[in-house]
Amino acid sequence: MRIRYRVLIAWIAVYFFLTLVPIGLALIFDRPPARSFGIELGAMLGLLGLGVLAMQLVISGRHPWFAGGVGQDNLLQFHRQTGIFAWLLVLAHPLTLLIAEPTFADYLHPGDELLRALTLSGVLVATTLLVVTSLWRVTLKLQYEWWRALHGVLSLFVVSAGLGHALMVSHYTAGWPIKIALTLAVGAALLLLVDSRLLRPWRLKGKPWTVMEADAIDGDATRLVLEADKHPGISFAPGQFAWITIGDTPFSLQQHPFSIHSDAHNPARLEFTAKHAGDFTRSLSEVKAGSKAWVEGPYGVFTTDPASERDAFIVAGGVGITPIISMLRSCAVEKSTKQFLLLYANTDQASILFHDELERLSAQIDLKVVHILEEAPEGWNGEEGMIDGKLLDKYLKGVSDNTDYYVCGPPPLMDAVETALRQRQVPIEQINSERFNLV
C-alpha cells in the first residue's frame, strides 16, 4: 500500500499508548511499597504482556475505525509480529519473577491452589499454541476455518485469564478503583472480540446477498456474482476487498477475503474471481444460483481515484489482477484519459485471468498490457521468465514523474518488484501495494 506517514505515526502512537494502559493504571492508583528490582520488573512485564495481548484483539478485529489508511494486510503482519512479542512477555513474566524470588513457583504448584495453577499453566500453553498455529498453520495442515475458531477461543481464554490473574494477585490491583479501571480497559478489548465474532455476523443477517452466478472460468478459477437482496449493497472504492460467507447463515467458519472486481458504480452487484487454490475456492463453482451469501466489507486501501490525472504503472501476478480489473473498469466508465501500463505475470497461458476483457479495456482507455509467462508456449509474442529489474528497466523508460505504481500478487513477486522500484529511486509515497495472503 502507499504509506501514509501521518496516519501511520498517529496509529503507532495510539497503539503504544493503549498497550501501556495496564502499567499506567497500576502506577496511577495507590502504589504499594517497592520490592526488589527483579520482582518489580517481572510484574511490569506481566502488565505489559496483558496490554499487548488485549491490543491483539483490537488489531485482528477488522474494525474499519481502527488504523484506517494503514491497510488490513499491514495490520495482519503487525499482528503476527506483536503476537510473538506478547508470547515472549508471557514467558518473561514468570521467569523474571522466579529468578528474583524462587518462592513464586508456588503460584504454579497445584497442591497450593489448583485453579490458579491450572489457569496460569493454561495461559502459557494457550499463548504458545496461538503463536505456533498462526506461524505454521500451513505446515501443520490446519484448515483455515478450524484455525480461526481455535484462534478465537484461545484468544478469549488468554486475555480473560490474564485479566483474572492480575486482579487476583492484588498487589498493584489491591483497591476497587484499580480493579474496576483495569477490568473496563481490558474488558473493552474482550467486547470487541465478541463484537467481531458474534455481533457482526448478527448485523449481517439483515443484509443478505443472492448468488446469481458461480461459474468455472479459464485460468483455473471461479467467477462469483452476487446481488443485494432488498438492500442497497455496499459502497466500495475500486481495488477494495470483502469477506464472503456462502450459506444460509452468516454464523459460519467459512469466511474468506476476495477482491471486488466489479464496477464500483454499482454497489448492489458484486463480482469476485477466486483461483482454485484450496478446498473452499475449488468448491465455489459448485455453489448453486439462488444460494444465500453474506458480505462483510469493504476493506483495503489499495485503491485508485478514476478522476485522478496521474498515470499508472501496474505490476500484477496471478489472481493479483482482480483488484486491478476493478480499477481499470471504473476508469473506463469515467472515460479516464491517463496512461496505464500493466505488466501481468502468470505461470502459463492457461493461467491468465481476464485475457479478453483486458483487450477490450485496451480499446476503451489508454492501456498497454504486457503478458509475462514463466512457461511460454511456442510462438509466444509476449515476455518470458520472471519479472526482475532488467524487465522493469525495459518498461520504465519514458515513464513520467506524474506516475503512481501499483503492485499486487504473490509475496515473492511483490518483494522483488518493490525492492527493484526503490533501487530505481521511485519515491515510496508513489508505490501502492497489497498482499492478498490474509488467511
C-alpha angles and dihedrals in degrees: 000000000000107000112238100199099194092050092044094050092046094052094045088054091049091048095052092045092054094046088056094052095098091051091044093052091048091053098041097057125060106313120215121228113291118259129198118312093250094053093047091047091051091049092050091048088055093050091046090050090053090051094049092046091050091051090052087068091053096046095049097046098087091231109174091212093055119086093344110190094025097089132238092251092057091044090053092052090047090049091054094050095045088048089062089047091051090051091052090051091050089054095041094052098067095031092055092047093048092050090050096042119009092197088076084080085084088076089069096041109109092204092062100049114347099195093049093047093048093047095050093045088047091054091054092048095042094050090050090050090050092055097041096047092046097049097040103027093127093045090050089048090232111163113240094235094054092041090054092052092046091047092054095048094046092047092051091049096046096050094041092048091045091053091047091050092050091050096046096048086065097193102112088010099052098122129066095238092060092042091053094044094049092046091052093048097048092032089061089060090048090051090052089056090051089047094052095045102036115009096044094055087047090056090049090059088079092056109053125171130209124224107235098173136009107172134161109239138185114290094052092278144117126236113214122194121191131185126199113254108223096326134087096254124226129308111229139172120238108274099027124125138213139204114246132203120187118204145059095297136038088220095093139121088224102092121137136171121241132171115249107234100174124105110287089219091074108057093172094063120057129184126197133177121202127189114227095252101135145008094281097048092045090053094052093086088059093058110115123234108255094037119137121253136180127212127201116190159336103244136165140064096225091113143125135215109234089204092058116108094210115115120240129228106192131191117186134170127199114314088000085090092076099082088042092056089055090052093048094046092052091047089051091053089050089048091234115198098200123110123257126196115186123191105192118189126197139161095244141344093271090059095062113115123206093007095153094040092052088056091050091048089051087062093049101046136020093274127149115191122199115189118207119193129189090203105034120188124233112286094020112165098195132076122294134212128017131330106258139152093280093054092046091051089056093058100032090068109111095011108145128229087246091077135112121204125221123192126181130155144079115347095251091054093047093047091051096045097043091049092047093049092051090048087055091056096252105161110250091227088064094054117092118185140161131190111214098197091103095145 
